[in-house]
């Protein structure tokens, strides 16, 4: 299944997004990526999804091939107006949104601001952080990656990308914070590093805003049908379980899915197909 890359100017921003699939299969599916990645992370899954739905994977402003916001954002709400303009122009009046980590928080912020535009929201790697934990993470998670003459910023970036595949937070390298049994292959770390370096020294803007947005109160305020994903391999399993300790609204359903990547994507695809079939019939 061919995936096409597009550039689209919406207002002051030029966005890059990837697209594939059936244009006549109901509301499109929009994929929002985690930081510090780009929409390229979704290409393997898009090839499966495209058989069932029109799917668009966006590069968040400042990542991949999308322009950064003209003014550094104070919080995720600063992304909503340009995102809404883009989605209205390229996806149409209503869409299904799937987001992971930063993408989940951005999708949630969008659904809170424009519930009429969201058919269904899927939240992956979305949890709850209390104020102290969030402050601890924000103080250490984002090293300065301004270019240095001796190239040491590249070593720092590599260490960050490598350790974030093994530990959460990446700088806590004891067994209590381990999320994977083995280091990722060098090629996989290199792919993450490429996205991080493409974002430049401002890589932390959306990343920070997403951590600050990860609060149970945001999920409790949702009014759109929502699937909250929980799986054993999630980097945010503990914050997810913390979120599940709160009372959530009836329109937020928890979906337990398998941990291995192939099984996880199969389960998420099946859930999306069932949900889209219900939307088309209803």
Phi, psi and omega per residue, in radians:
X1 nan 2.129 -3.072
X2 -1.309 2.385 3.059
X3 -1.924 2.182 -3.125
X4 -1.804 2.479 3.041
X5 -1.770 2.371 -3.110
X6 -2.211 2.601 2.916
X7 -1.969 2.321 -3.108
X8 -2.451 2.217 3.089
X9 -1.621 2.102 3.071
X10 -2.126 1.880 -3.060
X11 1.125 -2.244 -3.067
X12 -1.477 -0.155 -3.024
X13 -1.903 2.444 2.903
X14 -1.742 2.169 -3.104
X15 -1.860 2.619 2.907
X16 -1.949 2.401 3.024
X17 -2.543 2.729 3.077
X18 -1.820 2.526 -3.062
X19 -2.476 2.509 3.052
X20 -2.767 2.831 2.942
X21 1.879 -3.008 -2.998
X22 -1.493 2.062 -3.130
X23 -1.343 -0.109 -3.067
X24 -2.066 0.502 -3.069
X25 -1.947 0.644 3.097
X26 1.527 -2.816 -3.094
X27 -1.089 2.443 -3.131
X28 -1.255 2.800 3.066
X29 -1.825 2.212 3.128
X30 -1.902 2.229 -3.138
X31 -1.859 2.249 3.135
X32 -2.023 2.185 -2.928
X33 -1.514 2.789 3.011
X34 -1.326 2.803 3.005
X35 -1.546 2.571 0.050
X36 -1.701 0.625 -3.026
X37 -1.486 -2.939 3.068
X38 -2.444 -3.092 -3.099
X39 -1.129 -0.266 3.129
X40 -1.045 -0.451 -3.114
X41 -1.087 -0.389 -3.077
X42 -1.673 -0.022 -3.060
X43 -0.981 -0.774 3.132
X44 -1.054 -0.750 -3.131
X45 -1.223 -0.604 3.138
X46 -1.028 -0.608 -3.121
X47 -1.137 -0.528 3.051
X48 -1.379 -0.810 -3.080
X49 -1.108 -0.572 -3.022
X50 -1.102 -0.336 3.085
X51 -1.254 -0.258 -3.003
X52 -2.103 -0.367 -2.974
X53 -2.784 2.699 2.951
X54 -1.290 2.198 -3.048
X55 -2.191 2.331 3.104
X56 -2.178 2.227 3.095
X57 -1.968 2.075 -3.022
X58 -1.667 2.573 2.880
X59 -1.548 2.070 3.085
X60 -1.006 2.499 3.099
X61 -0.861 2.250 -3.126
X62 1.637 -0.138 -3.139
X63 -2.124 2.743 3.123
X64 0.984 -2.220 -3.120
X65 -1.827 0.225 -3.134
X66 -1.633 2.488 3.064
X67 -1.043 2.600 2.964
X68 -1.330 2.738 3.030
X69 -1.047 2.526 -3.080
X70 -1.132 -0.530 3.088
X71 -2.069 2.268 3.132
X72 -0.917 2.276 -3.048
X73 -1.267 2.543 3.023
X74 -1.485 -0.546 -3.135
X75 -2.805 -3.138 -3.066
X76 -1.142 -0.418 -3.131
X77 -1.066 -0.410 3.128
X78 -1.205 -0.315 3.114
X79 -1.519 -0.257 -2.893
X80 -1.247 -0.778 -3.121
X81 -1.076 -0.848 3.099
X82 -1.144 -0.599 3.098
X83 -1.142 -0.726 -3.138
X84 -1.104 -0.745 3.124
X85 -1.077 -0.771 3.124
X86 -1.068 -0.869 -3.065
X87 -1.115 -0.665 3.099
X88 -1.091 -0.593 -3.074
X89 -1.457 -0.622 -3.039
X90 -1.907 -0.377 -3.118
X91 -1.895 -0.394 -3.105
X92 1.759 -3.047 -2.990
X93 -1.198 -0.464 -3.099
X94 -2.464 2.553 -3.135
X95 -2.626 2.889 2.949
X96 -1.660 2.415 -3.130
X97 -2.120 2.250 2.952
X98 -2.028 2.309 3.084
X99 -2.439 2.547 3.095
X100 -2.097 2.296 3.093
X101 0.988 -2.029 3.089
X102 -0.952 -0.722 3.125
X103 -1.077 -0.617 3.094
X104 -1.148 -0.745 -3.139
X105 -1.185 -0.662 3.094
X106 -1.155 -0.742 3.087
X107 -1.080 -0.685 3.111
X108 -1.140 -0.785 3.117
X109 -1.059 -0.669 3.118
X110 -1.165 -0.755 3.141
X111 -1.143 -0.574 3.087
X112 -1.206 -0.615 -3.111
X113 -1.464 -0.578 -3.060
X114 -2.344 1.111 -3.085
X115 -1.060 -0.506 -3.128
X116 -1.182 -0.310 -3.093
X117 -1.653 -0.066 -3.047
X118 -2.015 2.033 3.102
X119 -1.289 -0.771 -3.117
X120 -2.733 2.547 -3.127
X121 -2.105 2.239 3.053
X122 -1.975 2.120 -3.091
X123 -1.910 2.016 3.121
X124 -2.009 2.431 -3.108
X125 0.965 0.866 3.119
X126 -2.150 2.128 -3.101
X127 -2.363 -2.686 3.133
X128 -2.293 2.287 3.007
X129 -2.056 2.354 3.033
X130 -1.409 3.001 -3.013
X131 -1.068 -0.749 -3.112
X132 -1.142 -0.751 -3.139
X133 -1.145 -0.722 3.118
X134 -1.089 -0.766 3.133
X135 -1.088 -0.686 3.116
X136 -1.090 -0.769 3.141
X137 -1.159 -0.815 -3.092
X138 -1.099 -0.479 -3.122
X139 -1.296 -0.400 -2.996
X140 -2.239 -0.256 -2.944
X141 -1.294 -0.450 -2.926
X142 -2.045 1.506 3.120
X143 -1.165 2.715 3.077
X144 -1.242 2.082 -3.136
X145 -1.971 0.414 3.014
X146 -1.033 2.369 -3.111
X147 -1.000 2.341 3.101
X148 -2.096 2.560 -3.002
X149 -1.022 -0.547 -3.121
X150 -1.537 0.044 3.095
X151 1.308 0.167 -3.070
X152 -1.149 -0.402 3.095
X153 -1.102 -0.506 3.128
X154 -1.234 -0.684 3.077
X155 -1.119 -0.701 3.105
X156 -1.107 -0.756 -3.139
X157 -1.123 -0.716 3.112
X158 -1.110 -0.770 3.128
X159 -1.040 -0.763 3.130
X160 -1.062 -0.854 -3.101
X161 -1.132 -0.685 3.136
X162 -1.179 -0.800 -3.059
X163 -1.289 -0.445 3.141
X164 -1.258 -0.231 3.034
X165 -1.470 -0.196 -3.100
X166 -1.985 -0.536 -2.986
X167 -2.377 2.651 2.943
X168 -2.392 2.246 -0.240
X169 -1.046 2.769 -2.995
X170 -1.098 -0.443 -3.074
X171 -1.485 -0.140 3.082
X172 -1.700 1.762 -2.960
X173 -1.829 0.436 3.056
X174 -1.568 2.954 -3.061
X175 -1.127 -0.474 -3.139
X176 -1.133 -0.396 -3.101
X177 -1.895 0.173 -3.127
X178 -1.266 2.385 3.095
X179 -2.079 -0.158 3.121
X180 -2.490 2.518 -3.060
X181 -1.273 -0.440 -3.059
X182 -2.360 2.729 3.033
X183 -1.101 2.630 3.060
X184 -1.244 2.640 3.051
X185 -1.019 2.634 -3.110
X186 -0.994 -0.643 -3.132
X187 -1.108 -0.655 3.123
X188 -1.199 -0.723 3.086
X189 -1.086 -0.712 -3.137
X190 -1.071 -0.676 3.118
X191 -1.110 -0.748 3.091
X192 -1.123 -0.740 -3.139
X193 -1.043 -0.707 3.133
X194 -1.020 -0.783 3.115
X195 -1.134 -0.707 -3.135
X196 -1.100 -0.816 -3.119
X197 -1.191 -0.578 3.101
X198 -1.115 -0.555 3.124
X199 -1.259 -0.417 3.078
X200 1.390 -3.032 -3.090
X201 -1.042 -0.332 3.125
X202 -1.551 0.328 -3.077
X203 -0.997 -0.437 -2.974
X204 -1.480 -0.099 -2.998
X205 -1.092 -1.052 -3.138
X206 -1.166 -0.599 3.134
X207 -1.009 -0.885 3.129
X208 -1.075 -0.828 -3.111
X209 -1.035 -0.631 3.139
X210 -1.178 -0.744 3.089
X211 -1.035 -0.739 -3.110
X212 -1.200 -0.372 -3.103
X213 -1.538 -0.227 -3.031
X214 -1.351 1.385 -3.131
X215 -2.289 2.489 3.118
X216 -1.013 -0.591 -3.111
X217 -1.037 -0.559 3.111
X218 -1.173 -0.763 3.116
X219 -1.155 -0.705 -3.139
X220 -1.118 -0.411 -3.127
X221 -1.500 -0.138 -3.102
X222 -1.135 2.483 3.084
X223 -2.060 -0.103 -3.116
X224 -1.640 2.699 3.043
X225 -1.005 2.270 -2.997
X226 -2.401 2.407 2.995
X227 -1.920 2.128 3.113
X228 -1.806 1.997 -3.026
X229 -1.525 2.408 3.062
X230 -2.295 2.205 3.109
X231 -2.575 2.618 -2.974
X232 -1.098 -0.514 -3.101
X233 -1.522 0.055 -3.069
X234 -1.118 2.400 3.068
X235 -1.092 -0.426 -3.085
X236 -1.945 0.559 -3.076
X237 -1.017 -0.777 -3.126
X238 -1.117 -0.824 3.058
X239 -1.092 -0.555 3.079
X240 -1.124 -0.834 -3.136
X241 -1.122 -0.576 3.061
X242 -1.116 -0.730 3.099
X243 -1.075 -0.685 -3.105
X244 -1.214 -0.203 3.052
X245 -1.346 -0.210 3.089
X246 -1.572 2.771 3.032
X247 -1.339 2.103 -3.117
X248 -1.852 2.661 -3.121
X249 -1.176 2.746 -3.051
X250 -1.106 -0.408 -3.131
X251 -1.392 -0.048 3.075
X252 -1.779 1.929 -3.131
X253 -1.827 2.377 3.119
X254 -1.583 2.266 -3.119
X255 -2.041 1.929 3.055
X256 -1.454 2.188 -3.090
X257 -2.259 2.797 -3.115
X258 -1.161 2.760 -3.106
X259 -1.449 -0.733 -3.101
X260 -1.016 2.451 -2.981
X261 -0.963 -0.834 -3.089
X262 -1.091 -0.774 3.136
X263 -1.191 -0.648 -3.134
X264 -1.115 -0.819 -3.141
X265 -1.153 -0.616 3.084
X266 -1.111 -0.743 3.137
X267 -1.170 -0.713 3.121
X268 -1.177 -0.672 3.107
X269 -1.120 -0.770 3.120
X270 -1.070 -0.722 3.119
X271 -1.104 -0.768 3.108
X272 -1.084 -0.761 -3.140
X273 -1.080 -0.743 3.125
X274 -1.127 -0.728 -3.133
X275 -1.160 -0.760 3.136
X276 -1.132 -0.678 3.087
X277 -1.070 -0.687 3.109
X278 -1.141 -0.720 3.123
X279 -1.092 -0.782 -3.101
X280 -1.157 -0.576 -3.094
X281 -1.486 -0.264 -3.000
X282 -1.823 nan nan
